[in-house]
Amino acid sequence: FFGLGTWRSSCPDEVQRSVLSAISCGYRLIDTAARYRNEHAIGRALATLLSDNSVSRDELWITSKLDNTHHRHHHVREACERSLSLLGTSHLDLFLVHFPVAIDPHSPLPYEV
């Protein structure tokens, strides 16, 4: 299947339109991450698609990623549940470690987001 990557897609209206358009064109994979800060907009698009029966959840593959600031075992569930909530879905098909380097959430990021 075809997938839509959403990195560097941060304008909520643009993200929502992109997801709606991609799904209507036959894409079935949506790739996002907490770090992209666009899960809420993707969730709005998914809600629209699912409510008007354009597609069923079982037809989609949704991937998100664990942020570098949430690598500690007691933060993983919280991060996953936040992604689920923002995306408005009961499950993810794949939840990846975004990058295998943990970052202290209280220190400045060593790279530009």
Secondary structure as GFF3:
##gff-version 3
##sequence-region A 1 113
A	DSSP	beta_strand	3	5	.	.	.	ID=ss1
A	DSSP	alpha_helix	12	24	.	.	.	ID=ss2
A	DSSP	beta_strand	29	31	.	.	.	ID=ss3
A	DSSP	three_ten_helix	34	36	.	.	.	ID=ss4
A	DSSP	alpha_helix	39	51	.	.	.	ID=ss5
A	DSSP	three_ten_helix	57	59	.	.	.	ID=ss6
A	DSSP	beta_strand	61	66	.	.	.	ID=ss7
A	DSSP	three_ten_helix	68	70	.	.	.	ID=ss8
A	DSSP	alpha_helix	73	87	.	.	.	ID=ss9
A	DSSP	beta_strand	94	97	.	.	.	ID=ss10
###
